[in-house]
Amino acid sequence: MTRLHDALIVGAGLAGSILTYRLTLAGQKVLLVSDPSAPSASRVAAGLINPVTGQRLVLQEGAKELLASAQHFYHDIETRFGINILHEREMLRIFRSEKEKATWESRTRNPAYHPYIDHELHDDPGINMNYGAFLQHQTGYLDTNTMLDTLHQWFREQDILIEAPLLYGDVSIESENIQWQGVQADRIIFCEGWRGQKNPWFGWLPFQPAKGEILTLSTDSMIPVQMINRGKWLLPINRETFKLGATYDRNELNETPTEDAKQELLDALGDIFLNRAAVRVTNHTAGVRPGTKDKQPFVGLHPEHAQLGIFNGFGSKGSLMIPWYAEQFTCHLIDGTPLPERADIQRWHG
């Protein structure tokens, strides 16, 4: 017997899971399809939340609304399920050159940056600060694995999660809906991460995926309370454990950790601390970020087939961006509310 749904969501990483949750709470009948054999970048990502990024200290467009939405969404998840997933911590940004320092000085004169960056130089005797450093505010990280495990268990209890691969050839596009394996839905929305570039309906979008590798390390030495960024970032998990990342490779797109990347990260660790402490690598992971050409996500419905949608391309900023964009897309799908122009895939059509 054919089951009727409002939406079939493909991909159960951060994007697909949050969109499924938002649509379900909005009263939509949703089915989430997840291929358990396909590695998810969301399971590897450190979940960093950072509104000011890069050597040029670029403020994320819409940072205020993105942060407010993310904080509200994750705190709601914590309250509903009794978990702790959002860890708000300041970030110590270390300059690597006088040019970076000059950029920071320029940003301190821009009122838009005042909520996010400290105006005073910071000092720490144990850290390499030849050019100085400053503190960033409203930063932190999301425990993506705990959140995904919790949401997926809830989806199972609601009988809305199918753990199986979805083959494109099995999808039938009808005049007003789609059919797949006995499921009929008004639309299908693809949240496939970097593999979306091979999607036959959305492969025309300019994806720019990049592989990233992360180390988990333990040490008997004191770990700073705040996060640290000196090109590579250091993320304290507890008093003995921290994560170190991430590398950036656009050529080798796979989930296989490499010794070269491991050494690159360990060398970066040595550049941060004046006295290199003994560390032990306890885990080494790799994932592929679903980046895009213009650094903006891909959100919207296919220009020729309104039954097909995409919610993808959040790169390394998914933890910050996805809650707000999932809310916007939910309103668009239900009420026809216009999508933000910077994310609407129509910008790449025609």
N, C-alpha and C positions, 0 to 999 in steps of 0.2 A: 504493500500500500504506500502510495506517495505521501511523504510528509511535507507540509507547507511551512516555509520559514520566510522571515523578512530578509535575512542575510546569512550567507555562508561565508565565514571568515577563514582564510587559508594562511596558516602560520601562527604559532603560539609563542613567539618571543614577546618582548616588551610591547611592541606596537599592536600585534594581534590580540594579545591578552587584555591590554587596557581598553582597546576599542570594543572587544567583546563584552567586557564588564560594563562599560559605559552604556552600550546599546541595550544590554539586558536590564539594567536599572531603569532605563528609559521606557521599558515595556515592550521592547522588540523581541521577537522570537528568533534567536540566533543559534547557529551551529558552528562550532570552532573545529577545524580540521588541523591536526598536528602530526607531522611525520616524525616519530621518535628516533628514526635513524639519521635524520638530518641535523648536523651540529648547528646550534644557535649562538650567534654572537652575543646575545643578551645573557647567556649563561657564562660567558667569559669576561664580559665587560666589568670594569670596576664600578660602574654606575655613578661616575663623577657628576656633580651638579656645580657648574661654574659659569656665571654669566659674562665673565671677561676673560678672553682666551687669546693665545698666540703671542708671538714676540711683539706685535703691534698693539697688544692689549685692546682688542676689539670688543666693544660691548654688544652682546647678543641683541638683535632686533626684537623688540617686545619683551625685554628681560623682565620688567616689572610684572606683567601679566603672566608670563610663563612661570616665574618663580611662585607667584601667589597660587596659581592653579596646581602646580606640582606639590607644594606644601600642603594645600588643602586636601588634595586627592590622597596622598600617601598617609597623612594623619587619619583620614577617614578609614583607610584600609587597616591601619594599626588598631584603631578603636573597634572596628567591626570584628576583626579576627583575633585580636589579642596578641599581636606580634609587634616587633620593633624593627623597622626597616629603614627609616630615614634618620641619618646621622649628620647633624649639622655641625660643621667644623670650619674654622678659619683656615685659609691657605697662605703659607709663607711663600711669596714669589721672589726668587733670587735673580738679580740681574746678571747677565753673562757678558755685558758690554756697556760702554758709556752710552751707546745709541739706545739700548733698551731703557736705561735710566732716564735719558732725555725724553723718551716717549712717555714714561710714567709721569714725569714732571709736567708734561703737556696735559695729560689726562687729569691731573689733580686740579687744573684750572677750568675743567669742563664740568658744570653742575650735574650733568647726566651721570657722571661717574662717581659722584660723591657718596651714594649709598653703598658702593661696592669696593672702593679702594681707600686704604689709609693714606693720609697726607704726610705721615712721618716715616722716616727711614727706621727700619728695625735692625737690631743687632743680636747675634747669638754667637758666643765665643767658640762653639763647637762646629759651626757650619761655615763653609767657604763662601765668604761674602766680600770679595775684592771690590765689587762695584756697588754693594749695598743690597737691600731687600726691603719689601714692604708687605703688609698684611692685606689680604683680600677678605671681604666679608660676604655673607650670604652664599657661602659655598658649603659643600658637604658631599655625601655619597649615599646612594641607595643600595640596600642589600637586595639585588635583583633576584638572586636565587631563592631566597626565602619568600619574596613576594610572589614569584612565579609558581613556586611549589604550592603556596597557599591558594592562589587563584585557581590553579589547575585542579586542585582537590575539590574546591567549591564547584567548578564547572562539571566535574564528574558527578557530584552529588545532585546537580541540577539536570544531569543527563544531556549536556550540551557540548561535550567534548568527544570527538572521534580521533583516536590515535592511529592514523594510517596515512600512507602517502596519497596525494592527489595528483593524478596524471592529467595533463592538459587535454589529451585526446578523449578523456572520459567526460569532459564538460560539454554539454549541448546548450547552445544559445538559442532560446526560443524568442518569439516576438515580444513577449513581455516579462520573461523570467529566464532562469537557467535550470538545467537538470544535471544532477550528478549522483550516480549510484543510488537511484531511488529517492533522492532528495530534490525537492523543488523549492527554489527560493527566488524572491523578487530580484536579488542581485548577489553577486559573488565579489568579495573584496579581498585582494591579494596583499598580504603582509609578509612577504617572503625574504626580507633582508636583501643581501647582495645578490642572491640568486634570482631576484626579480628581473635582472638584466636579460635573462633568457626566457622570460615570459612572452609567449607569442603575441599577446595583445598589448603589452606595455614595454616591449624591448626597445621601442623607439625613444624612450626617455633617456637622457644622458646621465646614466649612472657613472660614478667614479669610486668604485670600491677600493679599500685599502686594508691590507692585512696588518694586524697589530698583535704583539706578543706581550705577555705580562708574567712576572715572577711573583710568587708568594715566598716570603723569607721569614725565618725566625732568628732571634738573637738574644743573647743574655744581657746586652747593653741597654741603656735607657733609650727609648724611642720618643721623639717629640710628640706632643699632644696634637699639634696642628698638622695639616697636610703640607707638603713641601713641593714646590715646582721650580725646577731649574732646567727647563727643556724637557726632561723626563719628570714624572711626578712620583711622590712617595706618599702612600696612604696607610696610616696606622690603623690596624684592626683592633688590637688590644695591646697590653703592656709588653708582649713578646713577639708579636706577629705584625708584619706589614706587607703591603703589595707595592710593586715597583713596575712602572710602565711609562709609556708604551712605545713600541717600535712602530714604524710606518713604512709599509712596502706596497706599492701599487702593481708590482710585477708578478710576485708569487702568491696567487690568490688561492690559499688553502688553509686548513686548520691544523697544520703540522708544525709543532714547535721546532725551532732550529737552534743549534749551538751558537751561530753567529749572533743571533738576536739576544740570546742569554748573555753572551759576553758584552754586547753593547750596553745592556741594562746594568750589568755589574760594574762596568767602567763608569757609567753615569752615576752610580751610587758612590763610587770613589771620588767623583768630582764634587759631590754634595758635602760630605763630611771631611773635616780636617784630619781626624784620627779614625781610620777605617776600622770599624768593629768587625769581629768575627760573625759571619752570617751563614745560615744554612738554607739552601734552596729546598723548599718543601713541595712546591708545585710550579709547573711551567705550562702555560696555556696559550693558545693562539685562536684568533677569530678574525673575521673579515667584516669591517665596518661598511654599512650600506651608504656610502657617500654619494653626493650628486655634484654636477658640474658647477652650479651656482650656490652651493652650500645650503640650499633650502630644500625642505622635504617635498615629496611627491604625494599630493593628496587630491582626490577627486574621482570623477567618473569618466570613463572612456568617451572620447568625442564622437564616436560613431555607435557605440553600444552602451547605452545607459545602464544595462544590467551588469556591467563590469566596473569595478572600482579598484583603487589602489590606495594604500596607506603605508608609506615606506620612505626610505631615504633620510633618516634622521642622523646618520653618521655616528659620531661619538657623543652626541648630545641628547640621546634618546631619553635619559632619565629626567632631564630638564624640560624637554619640548613635548613629549608625547601626551601627557595628561591634557594640556590645553588644546592641542590639535585634535585629540580624540573627542573632546567636547565640541569643538567647532564642526568636525565631520559628522558627529551624531546629530547636531542641529540641522546640518545641511541635508542629511539623508531623511530625516523625519519631517522637517518643516520647510525645506528648501532655502534655508538661510544661506546667503552667499559665503563662499569660502574666502579666507584671506588670500589676496591676489599673489602674495609672495610664495605661497605654497601650492596654489591651484595648478594642476598639470596643464590647464589650457594655455599657460604661458609658453609651453613648448609645442603647441599645435598650430601649424600653419605659419 
